[in-house]
């Protein structure tokens, strides 16, 4: 009984048997090459996706409505150390200030008020000027400051 089966299902020679004397087919799939190919494709798509988005050629219509080169509109409001108020570098009274800011507001609601105040000016005076600007409809107020001097690094 040299070629017969044992009770464990193997042949007498020690190999596996499928019943007809051949080897049983391997039923597991090796996924390593599949994963390698998928990772390579993923890297290729990651690199080429931004290039494909910018490759679309368009002939866009032209308009003067919203030019990106338009300079923003602003008025300059200055308060010196003595408390004197200047609108666009011209001295003004409270009534003239309100009228000048109202004219700027009617020209454009996006007009910005660039407020420059001396550091010795009381806070109440600055808030009063902000209130006048807000009352006429100018809500964009920018505070102009000066950067501290930078010291060159020591050698």
Secondary structure, DSSP 4 states (H G I P E B T S, - for coil): --S-B-TTSBBTTS-B--SSSSPPPP-----HHHHHHHHHHHHHHHHHHHHHHTT--------STT-TTPPPPEEEEEE-TT--EEETTEE--HHHHHHHHHHHHHH-TTPEEEEEE-TTS-HHHHHHHHHHHHHTT--EEEE---PPPPPPPP-
